[in-house]
Amino acid sequence: MGSKIEELLSAVKLGELIHKKDPVEEKKHTLICVLAIIGAVAAIAGIAYAVYKYMTPDYLEDFEDDFDEYEDDSEGEASNASNTED
């Protein structure tokens, strides 16, 4: 009976030695997890920004078109004013 207990204890000790984790490996694992989380958050933020830019209408195009119309009108009025002075 004593030999069976000794065999069991030696097997447990052997298992502990085999499965013993190195503190450096645990730190690497933690670092990898943290970097993976940061990367996932950055990817989600990038996708959200791309969708926002795609879905948001470009109001500047309408503004530029209106501005061009006002330029054409003011140039025409200036040339008419110079013709009436003569």
C-alpha positions as CSV (number, residue, x, y, z in Angstrom):
1,M,0.0,0.0,0.0
2,G,2.9,2.4,0.8
3,S,4.4,1.8,-2.6
4,K,1.2,2.8,-4.4
5,I,1.1,6.1,-2.5
6,E,4.8,6.7,-3.2
7,E,4.1,6.0,-6.9
8,L,1.1,8.4,-6.9
9,L,3.2,11.1,-5.2
10,S,6.0,10.7,-7.6
11,A,3.6,10.8,-10.6
12,V,2.1,14.0,-9.2
13,K,5.5,15.6,-8.7
14,L,6.5,14.5,-12.2
15,G,3.3,16.0,-13.6
16,E,4.0,19.3,-11.8
17,L,7.5,19.4,-13.2
18,I,6.3,18.8,-16.7
19,H,3.4,21.3,-16.5
20,K,5.3,23.9,-14.6
21,K,4.8,27.3,-16.2
22,D,7.7,29.7,-16.6
23,P,7.0,33.3,-15.3
24,V,8.4,34.7,-18.5
25,E,5.9,32.7,-20.6
26,E,3.1,34.0,-18.5
27,K,4.2,37.6,-19.0
28,K,4.5,37.0,-22.8
29,H,1.0,35.5,-22.8
30,T,-0.4,38.5,-20.9
31,L,1.4,40.9,-23.3
32,I,0.0,39.1,-26.3
33,C,-3.5,39.2,-24.9
34,V,-3.2,43.0,-24.2
35,L,-1.9,43.7,-27.7
36,A,-4.6,41.6,-29.3
37,I,-7.3,43.5,-27.4
38,I,-5.8,46.9,-28.4
39,G,-5.6,45.7,-32.0
40,A,-9.2,44.5,-32.0
41,V,-10.4,47.9,-30.6
42,A,-8.3,49.8,-33.2
43,A,-9.7,47.6,-36.0
44,I,-13.3,48.2,-34.9
45,A,-12.6,52.0,-34.6
46,G,-11.1,52.0,-38.1
47,I,-14.1,50.2,-39.6
48,A,-16.5,52.5,-37.8
49,Y,-14.7,55.6,-39.2
50,A,-14.7,54.2,-42.7
51,V,-18.4,53.5,-42.6
52,Y,-19.0,56.9,-41.2
53,K,-17.0,58.6,-44.0
54,Y,-18.8,56.5,-46.6
55,M,-22.3,57.2,-45.2
56,T,-21.9,60.9,-44.5
57,P,-23.0,63.1,-47.4
58,D,-20.5,65.6,-48.7
59,Y,-22.0,69.0,-48.1
60,L,-19.0,70.8,-49.5
61,E,-19.8,69.8,-53.1
62,D,-23.2,71.7,-52.8
63,F,-21.5,74.7,-51.3
64,E,-18.8,74.9,-54.1
65,D,-21.5,74.7,-56.8
66,D,-23.4,77.6,-55.2
67,F,-20.2,79.6,-54.8
68,D,-19.4,79.2,-58.5
69,E,-22.8,80.6,-59.5
70,Y,-22.3,83.7,-57.4
71,E,-18.9,84.3,-59.0
72,D,-20.4,84.2,-62.5
73,D,-23.1,86.7,-61.5
74,S,-20.7,89.1,-59.9
75,E,-18.4,89.1,-62.9
76,G,-21.3,89.8,-65.2
77,E,-22.5,92.7,-63.1
78,A,-19.0,94.2,-63.0
79,S,-18.7,94.1,-66.8
80,N,-22.1,95.6,-67.2
81,A,-21.2,98.4,-64.7
82,S,-18.1,99.3,-66.7
83,N,-20.1,99.4,-70.0
84,T,-22.7,101.8,-68.5
85,E,-20.1,104.3,-67.3
86,D,-19.1,105.2,-70.8
